[in-house]
């Protein structure tokens, strides 16, 4: 029997953020994870907002020592045009850079640092069943090396990611979006000599291939590069029907014009791998003696790298609220946690929807967009989706559609005036 104040399921960014923060405030924290680290996971492009979270949890110094590739922004390409999204142009005061990271290494550093800060982590433990009314606390039964282990605690944080441990064990209502999108991705290895042939080779980049199909290129400092395609499944039917995953990936790699020669004939060191219908949300984020954080609470879309940002924000917030509760305070979890997290998710969801319907793409690639508009948009895409002083947050449902329409009307008038003068 293992007992602690707090039991965390999942040793990813959300779980280790919560565990690190709580352990430093005198609470005994146990973390269990079904995987043995390091392990592969997708979600390699981070957002600046998470840097402040790791500063609070005490994990930032260890991350800085790893020499990860700096992400100061991203390049977006469409039909020969390029949009430079620079985090230094944020409207919201905050971090202006972050990293792009191989998650196997990165998550292992976070987990080791959480242990150094006082959390106990048990790897290779598969959750079997949970009892939320075990005396005055909870009990989780796991299986490790064929044997059952019993963990008890006063409170349970589920940060198990796509595994959705509590959603499965408690039959919580996890809702898929059903938007038909999928992702095909792989890791390749590039030599320094090969990378040196290209301008700004470490810049994270995205290319629009169709309104609802895009490509990512995320180079890591260890020589690996993450490549992927995201879009409606209909775009993949032809290549995926040609045979193996590598064959399909090579077929898809013929599409990006901005990277027409860089990734031709590359050798895969991981994958290719497919994830279908990845968008989901859980209707229940909190309950008696438990809270869901990170991807098991919900996942939107890879396009603006919001996954880890929501993981660290939700993990840290859950830890702060739980600290108060363990000290005897009354916490209004539905309002202080659930409503807050959903508010930020709603903002990001608006931007994702306008990306796929073309409005945000038209804004990105329009000429002469006022700097004030760019700064407010960049602030949102840096993860500062709770800054209500930003009108592109407080009016998120209309901000991008209205701007896109005004730019289209302006450009139409310009074309009309040009025709009159020729």
N, C-alpha and C positions, 0 to 999 in steps of 0.2 A: 504494500500500500504506500502510495506517494501522496503526501498532503502539502498544500501550499495555499496562500491567500488567493492567488489568481492562477488559473490554468489557461494557456493559450494554445489553440490548435493552429499550426502553421508557422514556419520559421522564415517566411519571406519578409519583404520590406514592411508590411503592415504589422505582422505579429512581432517582429523584432523591435519595431519602433515602440509599440505598446509595452513590451517586456522590458526594454532598456529604461524607459521613463519610470515605470512603476518600481523596478528593482532599486533604482537610485533614491527612491523615496521611502525605503524601508519595508516594502512589501515583498513577501516571498513569492516568486514567480516561476512556474514550470511551463516549458514549451514542449509540445510533442509534434513531430512531423513524420509523415509516412515515408518520405524520401530519405536517402542518405546523401548528404551534401559532400562535394558539389554536385549539382544536378542541372540539367538543361531546362530552361523556361524562356518563353518569348516575352517581349516587353522591354526592349533594350534602350529605348530613347527616353530620357528623363526630362522633367520640367524644372525650372528654377525654383518654384515654390517649395519643392521637397528639400532643397538645401537648408532652408530655415528649420524644417522639421528635424533633420539630422543634427543640426546645431543644438536644438533643444534636447534631443535624446542623448547627446554625448557621443554619437557615432561618426560625426563629420571628420574629425582629425584622422581616424583610421582610414576613411575613404580617400581623403586627400593624399595619403601616403602611397596610394596604389598606382598613380600615374595613368589614370584613365583618360581617354580622349576628351578634350574640352568640347562642350556643345554650347556655342555662343548664339546659336540660332539655327536656321535651316534654309536651304535653297529649294524653291518650288519651280518646276518647269512645266510649260504647256505650249505646244506648237511653236517652239523656238524662242519663246519669251521666258524670262526668269524673274521671280520675285524673291528678294532677299529678306527673310524674316529675321530681324536682329533683336535679341532680347534686351540689348542696351537701350532700345527705344521704348521701354516699358512706360506706360502711364502710371502704374502703381509703383510706389517706392518698394524695392525689394531686391532679390538676387537677380543678376543679369546674365548668369551663365549656370551651366550644370555639366553633366557628363553624358556620353553615350557608352554603354557598358555591356560586356558579356555577362549575362545574368548568372551563369554558373559560378563564376569567380566573385562577382559583386555580392550576390546573396550570401555566399559563404563568409565573406568579410563581415557583413552585417550580423550574421549569426554568431560568429566568433566574438565580435565586439559585444554583443548582447550578453554572452556568457561572461566576458571579462567584467561587465558592469553589474553582474550579480544574478542573472537569470540562469536557470538550469534547463538545458535542452536535451531531449531524448529523440534521436533520429531513428528512422526505420520502424516507427510505431503506427500501425494501421488502426484507425478508430473503428470499433465494433458496435458499441451501444453507449447511450448516455442516459443518465437519470438526473433530471433537474430538481427533484425533490428528495435528495439524499440527505436526510437530517436537515441541517441549516445551510446546506450547500449543494454542490453538484458532484456527480461521479461520472468519469469517463473510463470505459474499459477499452484497452487496446491489445493488439497482438504484435509481439516482437519475437522473431526467431521461434515461432510456433507456440509461444507461451503467452497467456493472458496477463496483463498488468492493470492494476486499478489505480486511478488518479482521482483524488478528491480535492475540492477547492471551494472557496466562498463564492466565486464568480468565474464564469467561462467566457473567454473571448474567442470567437471563431474567425480566424484569419487564414483559412485553409485554401483560399484562392478558388480556382475553377473546380476544385474537388467538392466544395460546398458541403462540408461534413454535416453540419447541423441541419441544413436543408434536406439532406437525405435521411438522416436518422430521425428527425422530427416531422418529416413530410411537410416542410414549409412550402409555401406556394412560390416557386421560382418560375418566373415568366419569361419565355424566350420571345425575342422581338419578331421573329419570322420574316426578316427583311431579305432573306435569300443571299446574304453576303457570305463570302468565305475568304480565307487567306491561304496562300501557298508560299512557303518560305524555306530558306536554307542558309547555312553558313558556308562560306568559301574562304580560302586562304590566299592572300596577296603578298608578294614580296615587296620590300621597300623600293626596289628597282622598278617594279611594275607600277606601283603607286606614283612613283616620281615622274612618270610620263604625263600625268594629268594635273591640271590646275586645281589647287586647293583640294587635294585628294581625301583629306580627312573630314571634309564638310558633310554633314548629314544632308541627304537630298531626297526629294520626292518628285516624281514625274507623273503628270496626268496623262493617261493613255486613252481614256474615254471619260465621259462625265462621271460614270460610276465605276471606274477602274483606275487604279493608281499603283505606282511602283515605289518601293523604298530602297535606299542604299545607306547602310549604317556601318561605317568603318570603325573598328576597335583598335586600340593601341597595341594589342598583342599580335597583330597581323591578320586576324580574322575579319571578315566583313559579313554582316547580315543583309541578305537580299530577300525581298518579298513582294508579293502582289496581293492586292485586296480589291474586291469588287463583287458584283453580282455573279452568281455561279455560272450564268450563261456565257460569260467571257472565257470560262475555263473549259467548257465542254469539248471544244475541238482539241486543244493541247492535251487535256487529261484523257481523252479517248485514244491517244496515240500509243499508249503503253505505260511504261514505268514512270515513277515520279521524276527521276533525273531527266528522262526524255521530255516530259511535260515542262519541266522547269527550263530546260535549254530552249524549248520552243518559245516560251513566254519571254525569255531574255532577249529574243530577237526584236521585241516591241519597243523598248525604251530608246528614243532617238538620242537623248543626252548622254547615254552610256552605251552607244552602239558597238564600240569595240572593247571597252574595259572588261566586260564580263562574258565575252564570247569564249566558249570552250573551257570555262573554269571547272575546277574539281571541287566537289562538295565534301566538306569535312563534317557536316551534320545535315541530315535531311536529304532531299526535300520532305517537308511535312505539311499536312493539310489540317486546318481547323475550319469547320463549317458552323454556320449559325451561332456565332460567338456572342452576339449581343443578348443580354438578359438582365433582369432585375428581380430582386427578391422583395415581395410585398411586405415581409416582416423582417425588420432589422434589429429589433430589440424584444426582449421578453423577460420573464422572471429569471434573474440570475444569468442572463447571457446577452451578448451583443454580437452582431455580424460586422466585420470590417473588411476593407479591400475588395478583391474581385468576387468573393463569395456573397457580398452584398449586392453586387451588380457590376456589369462591364458594358461600356458603351461601344467603342470602336477604336482601332489602332491609329486612325488618321492623325490625331493631334497628341498622341502619347499621354493620354490622361490617366492610364491605368495605375502607374506607380504613384502619381500625384494624389489620386484619391486613396490609394492604399496607405500612404504615410499620413495624410490629413485625417482620415478616419481612425487609423490606429492610434495616433497621438491624442485625438479628441476623446476617444473611448477611454484611454488611460487616464486622462485628466479628470473626466467625470467619475470614473471608478475610484480614483484616489479620494475624491470627496465623499463618495458613498461609503467606502471602507472606513472613513473617519467619522461616520455617523450622520452625514448630511443627507437630506432628501434630494434626489436627482430626478428631474423630469426628463427621462430618456426620450420619449416621443418628440418633445419639442426641442430639447437641448442637443440631442444627437440626430435623431432620424430626420426631422424637418430641416436641420442645417445641412446634412449631407445631401438630401434630395434637392435642396435649393441649388447647391453647386452643380449637381449632376444635370439639373434642368438647364442651366446656363450652357454647359458644354454640349448638351444634347442639341440645343438650338444651333450651335456652330457646326456640329456634325451634319445635321439635316441640311443646312444651307450649303455645306460643301457638296453633298451628293445631289442636291437639286440644281447646283450650278451657280447660285447667287454669290457665295463666298469666293469661288474660283474666279468669277468675273471681277470681283473687287480686287483680288490679288493681282490679276494681270491687266488691270486697267491702267491707263496712263494718268499721271498727274493727280493721284489721290492725295488729298490734304493730309499733312503730317499728323494732325491731331486725330484724325480717324485711324490712321495706321497705329499710332501709339496705344490707343484704347483697344484695338483688336489684338495687338501683340501682347498686351497685358493679360487679356483673357487666355491667350494661347500659351502664356508662360505659367498658367495655372492659378492666377489670382482671380478666381471666379466668385469669391465672396466679397470683393471690394465694391460695395454698393455706391461709392462715389463715382465709379466709372459708369457712364450712361450706357456703355455697351455691355454692362452686366445688369444694371437695374432695368433696362429696356431690351433685354437680350432677344426677345421673340420678334421684335420689329426692327432692330438696329441694322442688321445685315441686309434683309430684304429691302428696306427703305434706301440704304446707301447704294445697293446694287442697281435699283431702279433709277435713282437719280443719275448715276454714272452712265447708264444706258441712254437715258434721255439727253444728257449732255453730249455724248458721243454721236448720237443721231443728229443733233442740231449742228455739230461740227461738220459732219459729213454733208449735211444739206447746204451749209454755208460754203463748203469747199466746192460743191457742184455748181453753185451760183457764180463762183469766181473763175471757173474753168470753161 
